[in-house]
């Protein structure tokens, strides 16, 4: 049994590429939401950027360092929040003496 190859219009491809570029969604998230393979969308995105002059500006070295620092801080804060939620749930259930 062979799967038939699906065809997508150029408008659909461009719409998905613009969604990835203009929002903070990942390629995988957008691909799953629209029922397209992540690698397929990645290929469309590469072609879109090539044909539209790479509308996304490259980050400078200090900007990359700051972004990495903020991502690490965000991850730490998420872990701390998860811990505090668990702790508050534990103490809310604990019988008082």
Kinemage of the C-alpha trace (Angstrom):
@kinemage 1
@onewidth
@group {chain A} dominant
@subgroup {mainchain}
@vectorlist {calphas} color= white
{ca unk a 1} P 0.000 0.000 0.000
{ca unk a 2} L 1.551 3.292 -1.047
{ca unk a 3} L 0.601 6.679 0.261
{ca unk a 4} L -0.395 9.227 -2.319
{ca unk a 5} L 1.647 12.394 -2.378
{ca unk a 6} L -0.222 15.459 -1.195
{ca unk a 7} L 0.125 18.752 -3.040
{ca unk a 8} L -0.072 22.144 -1.355
{ca unk a 9} L -0.633 25.511 -2.973
{ca unk a 10} L 2.092 28.129 -2.856
{ca unk a 11} L -0.243 30.390 -0.857
{ca unk a 12} L -0.589 27.696 1.824
{ca unk a 13} L 3.179 27.214 1.971
{ca unk a 14} L 3.779 30.969 2.237
{ca unk a 15} L 1.127 31.302 4.948
{ca unk a 16} L 2.809 28.636 7.084
{ca unk a 17} L 6.240 30.198 6.539
{ca unk a 18} L 4.936 33.609 7.590
{ca unk a 19} L 3.392 32.095 10.709
{ca unk a 20} L 6.741 30.601 11.721
{ca unk a 21} L 8.599 33.846 10.999
{ca unk a 22} L 6.140 36.295 12.558
{ca unk a 23} L 5.231 34.352 15.706
{ca unk a 24} L 7.283 32.645 18.352
{ca unk a 25} L 5.950 29.231 17.327
{ca unk a 26} L 8.428 26.545 16.364
{ca unk a 27} L 8.486 24.859 12.989
{ca unk a 28} L 7.354 21.628 14.641
{ca unk a 29} L 4.364 23.281 16.354
{ca unk a 30} L 3.131 24.909 13.143
{ca unk a 31} L 3.703 21.738 11.122
{ca unk a 32} L 1.725 19.588 13.555
{ca unk a 33} L -1.089 22.152 13.741
{ca unk a 34} L -1.545 22.052 9.953
{ca unk a 35} L -0.832 18.354 9.403
{ca unk a 36} L 2.436 18.818 7.552
{ca unk a 37} L 5.763 17.175 8.275
{ca unk a 38} L 8.276 19.344 10.147
{ca unk a 39} L 11.036 18.655 7.613
{ca unk a 40} L 8.706 19.565 4.777
{ca unk a 41} L 7.898 22.884 6.432
{ca unk a 42} L 11.596 23.462 7.125
{ca unk a 43} L 12.335 22.990 3.413
{ca unk a 44} L 9.523 25.393 2.482
{ca unk a 45} L 10.909 27.910 4.955
{ca unk a 46} L 14.398 27.704 3.461
{ca unk a 47} L 13.002 28.291 -0.031
{ca unk a 48} L 10.767 31.110 1.238
{ca unk a 49} L 13.691 32.894 2.894
{ca unk a 50} L 15.845 32.462 -0.206
{ca unk a 51} L 13.184 33.909 -2.487
{ca unk a 52} L 12.232 36.752 -0.129
{ca unk a 53} L 15.724 37.858 0.792
{ca unk a 54} L 15.830 36.261 4.237
{ca unk a 55} L 13.428 38.671 5.926
{ca unk a 56} L 14.777 37.700 9.335
{ca unk a 57} L 17.816 39.692 10.464
{ca unk a 58} L 20.751 37.842 11.975
{ca unk a 59} L 21.477 38.490 15.642
{ca unk a 60} L 24.761 40.024 16.634
{ca unk a 61} L 27.087 38.245 19.084
{ca unk a 62} L 25.979 40.328 22.111
{ca unk a 63} L 22.325 39.801 21.179
{ca unk a 64} L 22.871 36.041 20.936
{ca unk a 65} L 24.588 36.008 24.327
{ca unk a 66} L 21.742 38.018 25.879
{ca unk a 67} L 19.146 35.736 24.293
{ca unk a 68} L 20.920 32.653 25.626
{ca unk a 69} L 21.112 34.242 29.090
{ca unk a 70} L 17.388 35.078 29.035
{ca unk a 71} L 16.463 31.590 27.863
{ca unk a 72} L 18.484 30.067 30.705
{ca unk a 73} L 16.860 32.429 33.215
{ca unk a 74} L 13.418 31.576 31.837
{ca unk a 75} L 14.137 27.856 32.220
{ca unk a 76} L 15.294 28.371 35.823
{ca unk a 77} L 12.178 30.376 36.666
{ca unk a 78} L 9.920 27.715 35.158
{ca unk a 79} L 11.631 25.025 37.230
{ca unk a 80} L 11.311 27.147 40.375
{ca unk a 81} L 7.626 27.779 39.692
{ca unk a 82} L 6.976 24.061 39.194
{ca unk a 83} L 8.743 23.286 42.478
{ca unk a 84} L 6.764 25.918 44.364
{ca unk a 85} L 3.486 24.588 42.948
{ca unk a 86} L 4.334 21.097 44.137
{ca unk a 87} L 5.391 22.373 47.555
{ca unk a 88} L 2.238 24.429 48.009
{ca unk a 89} L 0.083 21.448 47.009
{ca unk a 90} L 1.935 19.256 49.492
{ca unk a 91} L 1.511 21.682 52.377
{ca unk a 92} L -2.130 22.313 51.492
{ca unk a 93} L -2.849 18.583 51.913
{ca unk a 94} L -0.806 18.119 55.082
{ca unk a 95} L -3.009 17.886 58.196
{ca unk a 96} L -2.359 20.626 60.734
{ca unk a 97} L -1.493 19.758 64.295
